[in-house]
Amino acid sequence: MSYRTNPDRILENIDRARSRDIERALSLNDRQARGRELDTEIPEGDSTTPERMRRIFGLVEAGYRRAAQGSEMMPLAARFRAIGDISHQDARGDVTVSVHYHDSERRDDIGVAPFEITPRDLEEARKATRTSRPDVNAMKVLRLRLRDGVMAAYTKIEPRLRDALKERADIGHVEAEITLDLRPTDTTL
């Protein structure tokens, strides 16, 4: 028997492919896009509070750009199919902004902003992009939700960031991490 007609090998290859697909589906990294930025320049001792806040906001902004342009966004956008295929293309997710102070014992400041994507959002993106490619439209919607989520999460943690500035926790290495976590909505409930 040749390789093509051997049923045992065919079934074995199918089983291997299924197990790879199941592992990939269960993986958390398969549904996340991350952007991380580290600033190792220590601000001067006489720097003002607005200058130090701009430093942290600049890190958050750079992390956002890295997440929005990262390679993890394409698999997330590819999860969406054409609008006419499925009427219940809903997804929910969270955008997380985390600021970590490496040279201080202060805990991380973390802000989370939830979001939801509906078929109407994808339809509006289709009108704006003038293309019917679902991955392009989904990418536009995901980047919009990421931008809005980063700003919402940053405004939530801004008072805690000001407290960290009072404690001078930002004097040293500071890291900002932006995470977009996407999960499908269970419509059977």
URPE-V517503 format. One record per pair of residues at least 6 apart in sequence whose C-alpha atoms are under 8 Angstrom apart, sorted by the first residue. I is the first residue (numbers start at 1). J is the second residue. If there is no record, write none. Layout:
BEGIN
i=I j=J
i=I j=J
END
This chain:
BEGIN
i=3 j=9
i=4 j=10
i=24 j=30
i=30 j=72
i=30 j=75
i=30 j=76
i=31 j=75
i=31 j=76
i=31 j=181
i=31 j=182
i=31 j=183
i=32 j=72
i=32 j=73
i=32 j=76
i=32 j=179
i=32 j=180
i=32 j=181
i=32 j=182
i=33 j=67
i=33 j=68
i=33 j=70
i=33 j=72
i=33 j=73
i=33 j=179
i=33 j=180
i=33 j=181
i=34 j=63
i=34 j=66
i=34 j=67
i=34 j=70
i=34 j=72
i=34 j=177
i=34 j=178
i=34 j=179
i=34 j=180
i=35 j=63
i=35 j=64
i=35 j=65
i=35 j=66
i=35 j=67
i=35 j=68
i=35 j=70
i=35 j=177
i=35 j=178
i=35 j=179
i=36 j=62
i=36 j=63
i=36 j=66
i=36 j=67
i=36 j=175
i=36 j=176
i=36 j=177
i=36 j=178
i=37 j=59
i=37 j=60
i=37 j=62
i=37 j=63
i=37 j=175
i=37 j=176
i=37 j=177
i=38 j=59
i=38 j=173
i=38 j=174
i=38 j=175
i=38 j=176
i=39 j=59
i=39 j=173
i=39 j=174
i=39 j=175
i=40 j=172
i=40 j=173
i=40 j=174
i=41 j=172
i=41 j=173
i=42 j=171
i=42 j=172
i=42 j=173
i=43 j=52
i=43 j=171
i=43 j=172
i=49 j=165
i=52 j=165
i=52 j=170
i=53 j=161
i=53 j=162
i=53 j=165
i=56 j=174
i=56 j=176
i=59 j=175
i=59 j=176
i=60 j=97
i=60 j=176
i=60 j=177
i=60 j=178
i=63 j=176
i=63 j=177
i=63 j=178
i=64 j=146
i=64 j=147
i=64 j=150
i=64 j=178
i=67 j=73
i=67 j=178
i=67 j=179
i=67 j=180
i=68 j=143
i=68 j=146
i=73 j=139
i=74 j=135
i=74 j=139
i=76 j=182
i=77 j=134
i=77 j=135
i=77 j=136
i=77 j=138
i=77 j=139
i=77 j=142
i=78 j=134
i=78 j=135
i=78 j=138
i=79 j=135
i=80 j=89
i=80 j=134
i=80 j=135
i=80 j=138
i=81 j=89
i=81 j=134
i=81 j=135
i=82 j=132
i=82 j=133
i=82 j=134
i=83 j=89
i=83 j=119
i=83 j=122
i=83 j=123
i=83 j=134
i=87 j=119
i=88 j=118
i=88 j=119
i=88 j=187
i=89 j=117
i=89 j=118
i=89 j=119
i=90 j=116
i=90 j=117
i=90 j=118
i=90 j=119
i=90 j=184
i=90 j=185
i=91 j=116
i=91 j=117
i=91 j=118
i=91 j=182
i=91 j=183
i=91 j=184
i=91 j=185
i=92 j=114
i=92 j=115
i=92 j=116
i=92 j=117
i=92 j=182
i=92 j=183
i=92 j=184
i=92 j=185
i=93 j=114
i=93 j=115
i=93 j=116
i=93 j=180
i=93 j=181
i=93 j=182
i=93 j=183
i=94 j=112
i=94 j=113
i=94 j=114
i=94 j=115
i=94 j=149
i=94 j=179
i=94 j=180
i=94 j=181
i=94 j=182
i=95 j=112
i=95 j=113
i=95 j=114
i=95 j=115
i=95 j=146
i=95 j=149
i=95 j=150
i=95 j=153
i=95 j=178
i=95 j=179
i=95 j=180
i=95 j=181
i=96 j=110
i=96 j=111
i=96 j=112
i=96 j=113
i=96 j=149
i=96 j=150
i=96 j=153
i=96 j=177
i=96 j=178
i=96 j=179
i=96 j=180
i=97 j=110
i=97 j=111
i=97 j=112
i=97 j=150
i=97 j=153
i=97 j=154
i=97 j=176
i=97 j=177
i=97 j=178
i=97 j=179
i=98 j=108
i=98 j=109
i=98 j=110
i=98 j=111
i=98 j=176
i=98 j=177
i=98 j=178
i=99 j=108
i=99 j=109
i=99 j=110
i=99 j=174
i=99 j=175
i=99 j=176
i=99 j=177
i=100 j=107
i=100 j=108
i=100 j=109
i=100 j=174
i=100 j=175
i=100 j=176
i=101 j=107
i=101 j=108
i=101 j=169
i=101 j=170
i=101 j=172
i=101 j=173
i=101 j=174
i=101 j=175
i=102 j=172
i=102 j=173
i=102 j=174
i=102 j=175
i=103 j=169
i=103 j=170
i=103 j=171
i=103 j=172
i=103 j=173
i=103 j=174
i=104 j=169
i=104 j=170
i=104 j=172
i=105 j=169
i=106 j=164
i=106 j=169
i=109 j=157
i=109 j=160
i=109 j=161
i=110 j=157
i=111 j=153
i=111 j=154
i=111 j=156
i=111 j=157
i=112 j=149
i=112 j=153
i=113 j=149
i=113 j=150
i=113 j=152
i=113 j=153
i=114 j=149
i=115 j=145
i=115 j=149
i=117 j=141
i=121 j=141
i=122 j=137
i=122 j=138
i=122 j=141
i=125 j=137
i=125 j=138
i=125 j=140
i=125 j=141
i=126 j=132
i=126 j=137
i=129 j=137
i=131 j=137
i=146 j=180
i=150 j=178
i=164 j=170
END
